[in-house]
C-alpha cells in the first residue's frame, strides 16, 4: 500500500493553524489536551509551569489560552 501525503501547501496550513496554549501542573492533563486538540487540527503548546507558560504567552501569539486556575502556589488575577 502506497501512502501519499500532500506537502505542497504545508507551510501555509501550519501558518493558518489556530494556536492554543495549555498551562497545567499535571502532565497528564497537558498531554491529553494536546492529543485531543491536535487531532482537531490545532497547534498546541503546553507547559506545567505557570511562570514558563506566562513567559511564552507574552512572547508569542495564541488564539486561546487554557489555564489551570488551581495550580499549587498560584494566585491568578490577584
N, CA, C and O atoms as a Tripos MOL2 file, in Angstrom:
@<TRIPOS>MOLECULE
protein
  312   311    78     0     0
PROTEIN
NO_CHARGES

@<TRIPOS>ATOM
      1 N           0.8470   -1.1720    0.0000 N.3       1 UNK1
      2 CA          0.0000    0.0000    0.0000 C.3       1 UNK1
      3 C           0.8960    1.2390    0.0000 C.2       1 UNK1
      4 O           1.7930    1.3610    0.8340 O.2       1 UNK1
      5 N           0.6540    2.1340   -0.9160 N.am      2 UNK2
      6 CA          1.4280    3.3720   -1.0050 C.3       2 UNK2
      7 C           0.7070    4.4790   -0.2390 C.2       2 UNK2
      8 O          -0.4940    4.6930   -0.4090 O.2       2 UNK2
      9 N           1.4530    5.1650    0.5920 N.am      3 UNK3
     10 CA          0.8870    6.2680    1.3630 C.3       3 UNK3
     11 C           1.2870    7.5630    0.6860 C.2       3 UNK3
     12 O           2.4720    7.8130    0.4620 O.2       3 UNK3
     13 N           0.3110    8.3800    0.3630 N.am      4 UNK4
     14 CA          0.5670    9.6630   -0.2910 C.3       4 UNK4
     15 C           0.1990   10.7830    0.6610 C.2       4 UNK4
     16 O          -0.9010   10.8230    1.2110 O.2       4 UNK4
     17 N           1.1270   11.6740    0.8380 N.am      5 UNK5
     18 CA          0.8630   12.8430    1.6670 C.3       5 UNK5
     19 C           1.1640   14.0780    0.8400 C.2       5 UNK5
     20 O           2.2270   14.1890    0.2280 O.2       5 UNK5
     21 N           0.2300   14.9930    0.8290 N.am      6 UNK6
     22 CA          0.3810   16.2300    0.0690 C.3       6 UNK6
     23 C           1.0290   17.2890    0.9520 C.2       6 UNK6
     24 O           0.3990   17.8230    1.8650 O.2       6 UNK6
     25 N           2.2880   17.5830    0.6720 N.am      7 UNK7
     26 CA          3.0130   18.5960    1.4320 C.3       7 UNK7
     27 C           3.1360   19.9050    0.6620 C.2       7 UNK7
     28 O           3.8790   20.7940    1.0780 O.2       7 UNK7
     29 N           2.4250   20.0410   -0.4470 N.am      8 UNK8
     30 CA          2.5840   21.2130   -1.3090 C.3       8 UNK8
     31 C           2.2550   22.5230   -0.6150 C.2       8 UNK8
     32 O           2.9010   23.5340   -0.8910 O.2       8 UNK8
     33 N           1.2880   22.5400    0.2610 N.am      9 UNK9
     34 CA          0.9370   23.7850    0.9540 C.3       9 UNK9
     35 C           1.0710   23.6320    2.4670 C.2       9 UNK9
     36 O           0.3280   24.2570    3.2240 O.2       9 UNK9
     37 N           2.0100   22.8090    2.9040 N.am     10 UNK10
     38 CA          2.1800   22.5310    4.3280 C.3      10 UNK10
     39 C           2.4980   23.7950    5.1170 C.2      10 UNK10
     40 O           1.9070   24.0200    6.1730 O.2      10 UNK10
     41 N           3.4150   24.6190    4.6320 N.am     11 UNK11
     42 CA          3.7830   25.8260    5.3840 C.3      11 UNK11
     43 C           2.5940   26.7700    5.5130 C.2      11 UNK11
     44 O           2.4290   27.4180    6.5470 O.2      11 UNK11
     45 N           1.7710   26.8540    4.4820 N.am     12 UNK12
     46 CA          0.5730   27.7020    4.5480 C.3      12 UNK12
     47 C          -0.4310   27.1360    5.5520 C.2      12 UNK12
     48 O          -1.0430   27.8880    6.3110 O.2      12 UNK12
     49 N          -0.5990   25.8240    5.5550 N.am     13 UNK13
     50 CA         -1.5290   25.2070    6.5060 C.3      13 UNK13
     51 C          -1.0560   25.3970    7.9430 C.2      13 UNK13
     52 O          -1.8630   25.6840    8.8280 O.2      13 UNK13
     53 N           0.2420   25.2400    8.1800 N.am     14 UNK14
     54 CA          0.7830   25.4370    9.5250 C.3      14 UNK14
     55 C           0.6170   26.8830    9.9490 C.2      14 UNK14
     56 O           0.2600   27.1610   11.0940 O.2      14 UNK14
     57 N           0.8740   27.8020    9.0360 N.am     15 UNK15
     58 CA          0.7530   29.2280    9.3400 C.3      15 UNK15
     59 C          -0.6780   29.5990    9.7110 C.2      15 UNK15
     60 O          -0.8900   30.4870   10.5360 O.2      15 UNK15
     61 N          -1.6560   28.9380    9.1180 N.am     16 UNK16
     62 CA         -3.0600   29.2520    9.3610 C.3      16 UNK16
     63 C          -3.6770   28.4500   10.5120 C.2      16 UNK16
     64 O          -4.8460   28.6480   10.8440 O.2      16 UNK16
     65 N          -2.9060   27.5530   11.1160 N.am     17 UNK17
     66 CA         -3.4280   26.7730   12.2380 C.3      17 UNK17
     67 C          -3.6650   27.6790   13.4320 C.2      17 UNK17
     68 O          -2.8810   28.5880   13.7050 O.2      17 UNK17
     69 N          -4.7350   27.4260   14.1270 N.am     18 UNK18
     70 CA         -5.0120   28.1650   15.3560 C.3      18 UNK18
     71 C          -4.0990   27.6230   16.4490 C.2      18 UNK18
     72 O          -3.9390   26.4120   16.6020 O.2      18 UNK18
     73 N          -3.5070   28.5380   17.2040 N.am     19 UNK19
     74 CA         -2.5550   28.1620   18.2550 C.3      19 UNK19
     75 C          -3.2130   28.2370   19.6300 C.2      19 UNK19
     76 O          -3.8810   29.2130   19.9700 O.2      19 UNK19
     77 N          -3.0020   27.1750   20.4130 N.am     20 UNK20
     78 CA         -3.5690   27.1020   21.7530 C.3      20 UNK20
     79 C          -2.4430   26.8320   22.7460 C.2      20 UNK20
     80 O          -1.5900   25.9730   22.5210 O.2      20 UNK20
     81 N          -2.4550   27.5780   23.8400 N.am     21 UNK21
     82 CA         -1.5020   27.3790   24.9250 C.3      21 UNK21
     83 C          -2.2280   26.7120   26.0900 C.2      21 UNK21
     84 O          -3.2790   27.1820   26.5260 O.2      21 UNK21
     85 N          -1.6620   25.6160   26.5890 N.am     22 UNK22
     86 CA         -2.2370   24.8960   27.7270 C.3      22 UNK22
     87 C          -1.2490   24.9810   28.8900 C.2      22 UNK22
     88 O          -0.0850   24.6070   28.7540 O.2      22 UNK22
     89 N          -1.7270   25.4790   30.0400 N.am     23 UNK23
     90 CA         -0.8920   25.5820   31.2410 C.3      23 UNK23
     91 C          -1.5850   24.8190   32.3670 C.2      23 UNK23
     92 O          -2.6710   25.1910   32.8120 O.2      23 UNK23
     93 N          -0.9350   23.7390   32.8210 N.am     24 UNK24
     94 CA         -1.4870   22.9170   33.9050 C.3      24 UNK24
     95 C          -0.3300   22.1990   34.5830 C.2      24 UNK24
     96 O           0.5840   21.7290   33.9060 O.2      24 UNK24
     97 N          -0.3550   22.1080   35.8940 N.am     25 UNK25
     98 CA          0.7300   21.4610   36.6260 C.3      25 UNK25
     99 C           0.7020   19.9390   36.4920 C.2      25 UNK25
    100 O           1.6820   19.2790   36.8380 O.2      25 UNK25
    101 N          -0.3830   19.3770   36.0060 N.am     26 UNK26
    102 CA         -0.4840   17.9240   35.8410 C.3      26 UNK26
    103 C          -0.1330   17.5380   34.4070 C.2      26 UNK26
    104 O          -0.8200   17.9240   33.4610 O.2      26 UNK26
    105 N           0.9520   16.7660   34.2630 N.am     27 UNK27
    106 CA          1.4430   16.3920   32.9410 C.3      27 UNK27
    107 C           0.3830   15.6430   32.1400 C.2      27 UNK27
    108 O           0.2870   15.8300   30.9270 O.2      27 UNK27
    109 N          -0.4120   14.7980   32.7940 N.am     28 UNK28
    110 CA         -1.4280   14.0310   32.0800 C.3      28 UNK28
    111 C          -2.4810   14.9520   31.4510 C.2      28 UNK28
    112 O          -2.9400   14.6990   30.3370 O.2      28 UNK28
    113 N          -2.8570   16.0020   32.1540 N.am     29 UNK29
    114 CA         -3.8420   16.9480   31.6200 C.3      29 UNK29
    115 C          -3.2790   17.6450   30.3860 C.2      29 UNK29
    116 O          -3.9600   17.7650   29.3670 O.2      29 UNK29
    117 N          -2.0350   18.1020   30.4820 N.am     30 UNK30
    118 CA         -1.4010   18.7750   29.3400 C.3      30 UNK30
    119 C          -1.3240   17.8200   28.1530 C.2      30 UNK30
    120 O          -1.6620   18.1990   27.0320 O.2      30 UNK30
    121 N          -0.8830   16.5890   28.3900 N.am     31 UNK31
    122 CA         -0.7460   15.6120   27.3070 C.3      31 UNK31
    123 C          -2.0850   15.2690   26.6650 C.2      31 UNK31
    124 O          -2.1840   15.2060   25.4400 O.2      31 UNK31
    125 N          -3.1140   15.0480   27.4760 N.am     32 UNK32
    126 CA         -4.4400   14.7130   26.9380 C.3      32 UNK32
    127 C          -5.0010   15.8770   26.1280 C.2      32 UNK32
    128 O          -5.5480   15.6800   25.0430 O.2      32 UNK32
    129 N          -4.8640   17.0850   26.6570 N.am     33 UNK33
    130 CA         -5.3490   18.2630   25.9250 C.3      33 UNK33
    131 C          -4.6190   18.4090   24.5940 C.2      33 UNK33
    132 O          -5.2320   18.7350   23.5770 O.2      33 UNK33
    133 N          -3.3090   18.1680   24.6000 N.am     34 UNK34
    134 CA         -2.5360   18.2520   23.3570 C.3      34 UNK34
    135 C          -3.0440   17.2460   22.3260 C.2      34 UNK34
    136 O          -3.2670   17.5980   21.1680 O.2      34 UNK34
    137 N          -3.2240   16.0060   22.7450 N.am     35 UNK35
    138 CA         -3.6710   14.9580   21.8170 C.3      35 UNK35
    139 C          -5.0350   15.3070   21.2290 C.2      35 UNK35
    140 O          -5.2270   15.2470   20.0140 O.2      35 UNK35
    141 N          -5.9660   15.6660   22.0810 N.am     36 UNK36
    142 CA         -7.3270   15.9700   21.6200 C.3      36 UNK36
    143 C          -7.3310   17.1690   20.6810 C.2      36 UNK36
    144 O          -7.9100   17.1120   19.5960 O.2      36 UNK36
    145 N          -6.6890   18.2460   21.0940 N.am     37 UNK37
    146 CA         -6.7240   19.4780   20.2990 C.3      37 UNK37
    147 C          -5.9230   19.3510   19.0080 C.2      37 UNK37
    148 O          -6.3270   19.8890   17.9780 O.2      37 UNK37
    149 N          -4.7880   18.6430   19.0510 N.am     38 UNK38
    150 CA         -4.0180   18.4370   17.8270 C.3      38 UNK38
    151 C          -4.7970   17.5790   16.8420 C.2      38 UNK38
    152 O          -4.7380   17.8150   15.6350 O.2      38 UNK38
    153 N          -5.5290   16.5840   17.3400 N.am     39 UNK39
    154 CA         -6.3800   15.7660   16.4670 C.3      39 UNK39
    155 C          -7.4660   16.6070   15.8070 C.2      39 UNK39
    156 O          -7.9510   16.2710   14.7260 O.2      39 UNK39
    157 N          -7.8440   17.6970   16.4600 N.am     40 UNK40
    158 CA         -8.8590   18.5930   15.9070 C.3      40 UNK40
    159 C          -8.2470   19.6250   14.9590 C.2      40 UNK40
    160 O          -8.9660   20.4400   14.3810 O.2      40 UNK40
    161 N          -6.9250   19.5920   14.7980 N.am     41 UNK41
    162 CA         -6.2700   20.4670   13.8400 C.3      41 UNK41
    163 C          -5.6240   21.7150   14.4170 C.2      41 UNK41
    164 O          -5.2400   22.6160   13.6710 O.2      41 UNK41
    165 N          -5.5030   21.7770   15.7260 N.am     42 UNK42
    166 CA         -4.8890   22.9390   16.3580 C.3      42 UNK42
    167 C          -3.4110   22.6880   16.6310 C.2      42 UNK42
    168 O          -2.9790   21.5490   16.8090 O.2      42 UNK42
    169 N          -2.6520   23.7670   16.6600 N.am     43 UNK43
    170 CA         -1.2630   23.6990   17.0950 C.3      43 UNK43
    171 C          -1.2770   23.9810   18.5950 C.2      43 UNK43
    172 O          -1.7720   25.0240   19.0220 O.2      43 UNK43
    173 N          -0.7370   23.0610   19.3980 N.am     44 UNK44
    174 CA         -0.8420   23.1660   20.8530 C.3      44 UNK44
    175 C           0.5460   23.1850   21.4850 C.2      44 UNK44
    176 O           1.3990   22.3530   21.1780 O.2      44 UNK44
    177 N           0.7500   24.1490   22.3710 N.am     45 UNK45
    178 CA          1.9640   24.2450   23.1660 C.3      45 UNK45
    179 C           1.5400   24.0830   24.6200 C.2      45 UNK45
    180 O           0.5700   24.7050   25.0520 O.2      45 UNK45
    181 N           2.2510   23.2590   25.3770 N.am     46 UNK46
    182 CA          1.8650   23.0200   26.7600 C.3      46 UNK46
    183 C           2.9930   23.2610   27.7370 C.2      46 UNK46
    184 O           4.1600   23.0090   27.4370 O.2      46 UNK46
    185 N           2.6330   23.7540   28.9110 N.am     47 UNK47
    186 CA          3.5890   23.9830   29.9960 C.3      47 UNK47
    187 C           2.9960   23.4860   31.3060 C.2      47 UNK47
    188 O           1.7830   23.5390   31.5140 O.2      47 UNK47
    189 N           3.8690   23.0000   32.1880 N.am     48 UNK48
    190 CA          3.4530   22.6020   33.5310 C.3      48 UNK48
    191 C           3.8370   23.6610   34.5530 C.2      48 UNK48
    192 O           3.4880   23.5540   35.7290 O.2      48 UNK48
    193 N           4.5400   24.6590   34.1110 N.am     49 UNK49
    194 CA          4.9610   25.7560   34.9800 C.3      49 UNK49
    195 C           4.2290   27.0240   34.5680 C.2      49 UNK49
    196 O           4.2490   27.4090   33.4000 O.2      49 UNK49
    197 N           3.5850   27.6680   35.5300 N.am     50 UNK50
    198 CA          2.8650   28.9020   35.2060 C.3      50 UNK50
    199 C           3.8260   30.0020   34.7810 C.2      50 UNK50
    200 O           3.4900   30.8270   33.9310 O.2      50 UNK50
    201 N           5.0210   30.0190   35.3660 N.am     51 UNK51
    202 CA          5.9930   31.0450   35.0020 C.3      51 UNK51
    203 C           6.4550   30.8710   33.5590 C.2      51 UNK51
    204 O           6.5360   31.8480   32.8140 O.2      51 UNK51
    205 N           6.7590   29.6390   33.1590 N.am     52 UNK52
    206 CA          7.1790   29.3790   31.7820 C.3      52 UNK52
    207 C           6.0360   29.6440   30.8090 C.2      52 UNK52
    208 O           6.2460   30.2160   29.7390 O.2      52 UNK52
    209 N           4.8380   29.2300   31.1780 N.am     53 UNK53
    210 CA          3.6750   29.4600   30.3250 C.3      53 UNK53
    211 C           3.3890   30.9340   30.1380 C.2      53 UNK53
    212 O           3.0880   31.3770   29.0300 O.2      53 UNK53
    213 N           3.4810   31.6990   31.2200 N.am     54 UNK54
    214 CA          3.2480   33.1400   31.1350 C.3      54 UNK54
    215 C           4.3060   33.8060   30.2630 C.2      54 UNK54
    216 O           3.9850   34.6690   29.4460 O.2      54 UNK54
    217 N           5.5610   33.4080   30.4320 N.am     55 UNK55
    218 CA          6.6480   33.9650   29.6180 C.3      55 UNK55
    219 C           6.3950   33.6890   28.1380 C.2      55 UNK55
    220 O           6.5370   34.5780   27.2980 O.2      55 UNK55
    221 N           6.0200   32.4500   27.8280 N.am     56 UNK56
    222 CA          5.7480   32.0770   26.4420 C.3      56 UNK56
    223 C           4.5500   32.8410   25.8860 C.2      56 UNK56
    224 O           4.5590   33.2590   24.7280 O.2      56 UNK56
    225 N           3.5250   33.0220   26.7070 N.am     57 UNK57
    226 CA          2.3270   33.7520   26.2650 C.3      57 UNK57
    227 C           2.6540   35.2000   25.9330 C.2      57 UNK57
    228 O           2.0700   35.7750   25.0140 O.2      57 UNK57
    229 N           3.5760   35.7890   26.6700 N.am     58 UNK58
    230 CA          3.9640   37.1770   26.4160 C.3      58 UNK58
    231 C           4.8460   37.3110   25.1820 C.2      58 UNK58
    232 O           4.8960   38.3750   24.5660 O.2      58 UNK58
    233 N           5.5430   36.2360   24.8170 N.am     59 UNK59
    234 CA          6.4630   36.2690   23.6840 C.3      59 UNK59
    235 C           5.8350   35.7900   22.3770 C.2      59 UNK59
    236 O           6.3910   36.0400   21.3070 O.2      59 UNK59
    237 N           4.7000   35.1140   22.4380 N.am     60 UNK60
    238 CA          4.0860   34.5170   21.2470 C.3      60 UNK60
    239 C           2.6030   34.8490   21.1850 C.2      60 UNK60
    240 O           1.9890   35.2320   22.1810 O.2      60 UNK60
    241 N           2.0480   34.6940   19.9950 N.am     61 UNK61
    242 CA          0.6180   34.9440   19.7960 C.3      61 UNK61
    243 C          -0.1580   33.6330   19.8910 C.2      61 UNK61
    244 O           0.2160   32.6300   19.2830 O.2      61 UNK61
    245 N          -1.2370   33.6570   20.6590 N.am     62 UNK62
    246 CA         -2.1170   32.4970   20.7940 C.3      62 UNK62
    247 C          -3.5540   32.9260   20.5440 C.2      62 UNK62
    248 O          -3.9470   34.0530   20.8430 O.2      62 UNK62
    249 N          -4.3240   32.0060   19.9910 N.am     63 UNK63
    250 CA         -5.7450   32.2560   19.7710 C.3      63 UNK63
    251 C          -6.5570   31.9190   21.0140 C.2      63 UNK63
    252 O          -7.6400   32.4630   21.2250 O.2      63 UNK63
    253 N          -6.0230   31.0170   21.8360 N.am     64 UNK64
    254 CA         -6.7080   30.5900   23.0540 C.3      64 UNK64
    255 C          -5.6690   30.1380   24.0690 C.2      64 UNK64
    256 O          -4.6950   29.4730   23.7170 O.2      64 UNK64
    257 N          -5.8820   30.5050   25.3390 N.am     65 UNK65
    258 CA         -5.0140   30.0470   26.4200 C.3      65 UNK65
    259 C          -5.8880   29.3530   27.4600 C.2      65 UNK65
    260 O          -6.8340   29.9430   27.9830 O.2      65 UNK65
    261 N          -5.5620   28.0890   27.7550 N.am     66 UNK66
    262 CA         -6.2750   27.3070   28.7640 C.3      66 UNK66
    263 C          -5.3730   27.1890   29.9850 C.2      66 UNK66
    264 O          -4.2590   26.6750   29.8880 O.2      66 UNK66
    265 N          -5.8510   27.6660   31.1420 N.am     67 UNK67
    266 CA         -5.0380   27.7190   32.3520 C.3      67 UNK67
    267 C          -5.7510   27.0160   33.5020 C.2      67 UNK67
    268 O          -6.9450   27.2170   33.7230 O.2      67 UNK67
    269 N          -5.0060   26.1910   34.2280 N.am     68 UNK68
    270 CA         -5.4980   25.6000   35.4680 C.3      68 UNK68
    271 C          -5.4280   26.6930   36.5330 C.2      68 UNK68
    272 O          -4.3360   27.1130   36.9160 O.2      68 UNK68
    273 N          -6.5630   27.1490   37.0080 N.am     69 UNK69
    274 CA         -6.5950   28.2350   37.9880 C.3      69 UNK69
    275 C          -6.2820   27.7640   39.4020 C.2      69 UNK69
    276 O          -6.1360   28.5880   40.3050 O.2      69 UNK69
    277 N          -6.1780   26.4690   39.6070 N.am     70 UNK70
    278 CA         -5.9180   25.9360   40.9540 C.3      70 UNK70
    279 C          -4.5590   25.2460   41.0340 C.2      70 UNK70
    280 O          -4.4230   24.1970   41.6640 O.2      70 UNK70
    281 N          -3.5680   25.8340   40.3990 N.am     71 UNK71
    282 CA         -2.2170   25.2810   40.4750 C.3      71 UNK71
    283 C          -1.6140   25.6300   41.8320 C.2      71 UNK71
    284 O          -1.8040   26.7440   42.3210 O.2      71 UNK71
    285 N          -0.8930   24.6970   42.4430 N.am     72 UNK72
    286 CA         -0.2930   24.9590   43.7520 C.3      72 UNK72
    287 C           0.6110   26.1930   43.7350 C.2      72 UNK72
    288 O           1.4580   26.3490   42.8550 O.2      72 UNK72
    289 N           0.4130   27.0560   44.7190 N.am     73 UNK73
    290 CA          1.2640   28.2290   44.8570 C.3      73 UNK73
    291 C           0.9370   29.3800   43.9340 C.2      73 UNK73
    292 O           1.6890   30.3530   43.8830 O.2      73 UNK73
    293 N          -0.1650   29.3010   43.2000 N.am     74 UNK74
    294 CA         -0.5250   30.3630   42.2610 C.3      74 UNK74
    295 C          -1.7120   31.1510   42.7690 C.2      74 UNK74
    296 O          -2.6330   30.6000   43.3720 O.2      74 UNK74
    297 N          -1.6780   32.4380   42.5170 N.am     75 UNK75
    298 CA         -2.8040   33.3100   42.8410 C.3      75 UNK75
    299 C          -3.1570   34.0920   41.5850 C.2      75 UNK75
    300 O          -2.7200   35.2290   41.4110 O.2      75 UNK75
    301 N          -3.9430   33.4830   40.7160 N.am     76 UNK76
    302 CA         -4.2960   34.1050   39.4440 C.3      76 UNK76
    303 C          -5.1750   35.3210   39.6780 C.2      76 UNK76
    304 O          -6.1150   35.3040   40.4730 O.2      76 UNK76
    305 N          -4.8320   36.3660   38.9610 N.am     77 UNK77
    306 CA         -5.6560   37.5650   38.9740 C.3      77 UNK77
    307 C          -5.6370   38.3130   40.2820 C.2      77 UNK77
    308 O          -6.4610   39.2010   40.4960 O.2      77 UNK77
    309 N          -4.7260   37.9790   41.1540 N.am     78 UNK78
    310 CA         -4.7360   38.6460   42.4260 C.3      78 UNK78
    311 C          -3.3990   39.1200   42.8120 C.2      78 UNK78
    312 O          -3.2380   39.7140   43.8780 O.2      78 UNK78
@<TRIPOS>BOND
     1     1     2 1
     2     2     3 1
     3     3     4 2
     4     3     5 am
     5     5     6 1
     6     6     7 1
     7     7     8 2
     8     7     9 am
     9     9    10 1
    10    10    11 1
    11    11    12 2
    12    11    13 am
    13    13    14 1
    14    14    15 1
    15    15    16 2
    16    15    17 am
    17    17    18 1
    18    18    19 1
    19    19    20 2
    20    19    21 am
    21    21    22 1
    22    22    23 1
    23    23    24 2
    24    23    25 am
    25    25    26 1
    26    26    27 1
    27    27    28 2
    28    27    29 am
    29    29    30 1
    30    30    31 1
    31    31    32 2
    32    31    33 am
    33    33    34 1
    34    34    35 1
    35    35    36 2
    36    35    37 am
    37    37    38 1
    38    38    39 1
    39    39    40 2
    40    39    41 am
    41    41    42 1
    42    42    43 1
    43    43    44 2
    44    43    45 am
    45    45    46 1
    46    46    47 1
    47    47    48 2
    48    47    49 am
    49    49    50 1
    50    50    51 1
    51    51    52 2
    52    51    53 am
    53    53    54 1
    54    54    55 1
    55    55    56 2
    56    55    57 am
    57    57    58 1
    58    58    59 1
    59    59    60 2
    60    59    61 am
    61    61    62 1
    62    62    63 1
    63    63    64 2
    64    63    65 am
    65    65    66 1
    66    66    67 1
    67    67    68 2
    68    67    69 am
    69    69    70 1
    70    70    71 1
    71    71    72 2
    72    71    73 am
    73    73    74 1
    74    74    75 1
    75    75    76 2
    76    75    77 am
    77    77    78 1
    78    78    79 1
    79    79    80 2
    80    79    81 am
    81    81    82 1
    82    82    83 1
    83    83    84 2
    84    83    85 am
    85    85    86 1
    86    86    87 1
    87    87    88 2
    88    87    89 am
    89    89    90 1
    90    90    91 1
    91    91    92 2
    92    91    93 am
    93    93    94 1
    94    94    95 1
    95    95    96 2
    96    95    97 am
    97    97    98 1
    98    98    99 1
    99    99   100 2
   100    99   101 am
   101   101   102 1
   102   102   103 1
   103   103   104 2
   104   103   105 am
   105   105   106 1
   106   106   107 1
   107   107   108 2
   108   107   109 am
   109   109   110 1
   110   110   111 1
   111   111   112 2
   112   111   113 am
   113   113   114 1
   114   114   115 1
   115   115   116 2
   116   115   117 am
   117   117   118 1
   118   118   119 1
   119   119   120 2
   120   119   121 am
   121   121   122 1
   122   122   123 1
   123   123   124 2
   124   123   125 am
   125   125   126 1
   126   126   127 1
   127   127   128 2
   128   127   129 am
   129   129   130 1
   130   130   131 1
   131   131   132 2
   132   131   133 am
   133   133   134 1
   134   134   135 1
   135   135   136 2
   136   135   137 am
   137   137   138 1
   138   138   139 1
   139   139   140 2
   140   139   141 am
   141   141   142 1
   142   142   143 1
   143   143   144 2
   144   143   145 am
   145   145   146 1
   146   146   147 1
   147   147   148 2
   148   147   149 am
   149   149   150 1
   150   150   151 1
   151   151   152 2
   152   151   153 am
   153   153   154 1
   154   154   155 1
   155   155   156 2
   156   155   157 am
   157   157   158 1
   158   158   159 1
   159   159   160 2
   160   159   161 am
   161   161   162 1
   162   162   163 1
   163   163   164 2
   164   163   165 am
   165   165   166 1
   166   166   167 1
   167   167   168 2
   168   167   169 am
   169   169   170 1
   170   170   171 1
   171   171   172 2
   172   171   173 am
   173   173   174 1
   174   174   175 1
   175   175   176 2
   176   175   177 am
   177   177   178 1
   178   178   179 1
   179   179   180 2
   180   179   181 am
   181   181   182 1
   182   182   183 1
   183   183   184 2
   184   183   185 am
   185   185   186 1
   186   186   187 1
   187   187   188 2
   188   187   189 am
   189   189   190 1
   190   190   191 1
   191   191   192 2
   192   191   193 am
   193   193   194 1
   194   194   195 1
   195   195   196 2
   196   195   197 am
   197   197   198 1
   198   198   199 1
   199   199   200 2
   200   199   201 am
   201   201   202 1
   202   202   203 1
   203   203   204 2
   204   203   205 am
   205   205   206 1
   206   206   207 1
   207   207   208 2
   208   207   209 am
   209   209   210 1
   210   210   211 1
   211   211   212 2
   212   211   213 am
   213   213   214 1
   214   214   215 1
   215   215   216 2
   216   215   217 am
   217   217   218 1
   218   218   219 1
   219   219   220 2
   220   219   221 am
   221   221   222 1
   222   222   223 1
   223   223   224 2
   224   223   225 am
   225   225   226 1
   226   226   227 1
   227   227   228 2
   228   227   229 am
   229   229   230 1
   230   230   231 1
   231   231   232 2
   232   231   233 am
   233   233   234 1
   234   234   235 1
   235   235   236 2
   236   235   237 am
   237   237   238 1
   238   238   239 1
   239   239   240 2
   240   239   241 am
   241   241   242 1
   242   242   243 1
   243   243   244 2
   244   243   245 am
   245   245   246 1
   246   246   247 1
   247   247   248 2
   248   247   249 am
   249   249   250 1
   250   250   251 1
   251   251   252 2
   252   251   253 am
   253   253   254 1
   254   254   255 1
   255   255   256 2
   256   255   257 am
   257   257   258 1
   258   258   259 1
   259   259   260 2
   260   259   261 am
   261   261   262 1
   262   262   263 1
   263   263   264 2
   264   263   265 am
   265   265   266 1
   266   266   267 1
   267   267   268 2
   268   267   269 am
   269   269   270 1
   270   270   271 1
   271   271   272 2
   272   271   273 am
   273   273   274 1
   274   274   275 1
   275   275   276 2
   276   275   277 am
   277   277   278 1
   278   278   279 1
   279   279   280 2
   280   279   281 am
   281   281   282 1
   282   282   283 1
   283   283   284 2
   284   283   285 am
   285   285   286 1
   286   286   287 1
   287   287   288 2
   288   287   289 am
   289   289   290 1
   290   290   291 1
   291   291   292 2
   292   291   293 am
   293   293   294 1
   294   294   295 1
   295   295   296 2
   296   295   297 am
   297   297   298 1
   298   298   299 1
   299   299   300 2
   300   299   301 am
   301   301   302 1
   302   302   303 1
   303   303   304 2
   304   303   305 am
   305   305   306 1
   306   306   307 1
   307   307   308 2
   308   307   309 am
   309   309   310 1
   310   310   311 1
   311   311   312 2
@<TRIPOS>SUBSTRUCTURE
     1 UNK1         2 RESIDUE 1 A UNK
     2 UNK2         6 RESIDUE 1 A UNK
     3 UNK3        10 RESIDUE 1 A UNK
     4 UNK4        14 RESIDUE 1 A UNK
     5 UNK5        18 RESIDUE 1 A UNK
     6 UNK6        22 RESIDUE 1 A UNK
     7 UNK7        26 RESIDUE 1 A UNK
     8 UNK8        30 RESIDUE 1 A UNK
     9 UNK9        34 RESIDUE 1 A UNK
    10 UNK10       38 RESIDUE 1 A UNK
    11 UNK11       42 RESIDUE 1 A UNK
    12 UNK12       46 RESIDUE 1 A UNK
    13 UNK13       50 RESIDUE 1 A UNK
    14 UNK14       54 RESIDUE 1 A UNK
    15 UNK15       58 RESIDUE 1 A UNK
    16 UNK16       62 RESIDUE 1 A UNK
    17 UNK17       66 RESIDUE 1 A UNK
    18 UNK18       70 RESIDUE 1 A UNK
    19 UNK19       74 RESIDUE 1 A UNK
    20 UNK20       78 RESIDUE 1 A UNK
    21 UNK21       82 RESIDUE 1 A UNK
    22 UNK22       86 RESIDUE 1 A UNK
    23 UNK23       90 RESIDUE 1 A UNK
    24 UNK24       94 RESIDUE 1 A UNK
    25 UNK25       98 RESIDUE 1 A UNK
    26 UNK26      102 RESIDUE 1 A UNK
    27 UNK27      106 RESIDUE 1 A UNK
    28 UNK28      110 RESIDUE 1 A UNK
    29 UNK29      114 RESIDUE 1 A UNK
    30 UNK30      118 RESIDUE 1 A UNK
    31 UNK31      122 RESIDUE 1 A UNK
    32 UNK32      126 RESIDUE 1 A UNK
    33 UNK33      130 RESIDUE 1 A UNK
    34 UNK34      134 RESIDUE 1 A UNK
    35 UNK35      138 RESIDUE 1 A UNK
    36 UNK36      142 RESIDUE 1 A UNK
    37 UNK37      146 RESIDUE 1 A UNK
    38 UNK38      150 RESIDUE 1 A UNK
    39 UNK39      154 RESIDUE 1 A UNK
    40 UNK40      158 RESIDUE 1 A UNK
    41 UNK41      162 RESIDUE 1 A UNK
    42 UNK42      166 RESIDUE 1 A UNK
    43 UNK43      170 RESIDUE 1 A UNK
    44 UNK44      174 RESIDUE 1 A UNK
    45 UNK45      178 RESIDUE 1 A UNK
    46 UNK46      182 RESIDUE 1 A UNK
    47 UNK47      186 RESIDUE 1 A UNK
    48 UNK48      190 RESIDUE 1 A UNK
    49 UNK49      194 RESIDUE 1 A UNK
    50 UNK50      198 RESIDUE 1 A UNK
    51 UNK51      202 RESIDUE 1 A UNK
    52 UNK52      206 RESIDUE 1 A UNK
    53 UNK53      210 RESIDUE 1 A UNK
    54 UNK54      214 RESIDUE 1 A UNK
    55 UNK55      218 RESIDUE 1 A UNK
    56 UNK56      222 RESIDUE 1 A UNK
    57 UNK57      226 RESIDUE 1 A UNK
    58 UNK58      230 RESIDUE 1 A UNK
    59 UNK59      234 RESIDUE 1 A UNK
    60 UNK60      238 RESIDUE 1 A UNK
    61 UNK61      242 RESIDUE 1 A UNK
    62 UNK62      246 RESIDUE 1 A UNK
    63 UNK63      250 RESIDUE 1 A UNK
    64 UNK64      254 RESIDUE 1 A UNK
    65 UNK65      258 RESIDUE 1 A UNK
    66 UNK66      262 RESIDUE 1 A UNK
    67 UNK67      266 RESIDUE 1 A UNK
    68 UNK68      270 RESIDUE 1 A UNK
    69 UNK69      274 RESIDUE 1 A UNK
    70 UNK70      278 RESIDUE 1 A UNK
    71 UNK71      282 RESIDUE 1 A UNK
    72 UNK72      286 RESIDUE 1 A UNK
    73 UNK73      290 RESIDUE 1 A UNK
    74 UNK74      294 RESIDUE 1 A UNK
    75 UNK75      298 RESIDUE 1 A UNK
    76 UNK76      302 RESIDUE 1 A UNK
    77 UNK77      306 RESIDUE 1 A UNK
    78 UNK78      310 RESIDUE 1 A UNK
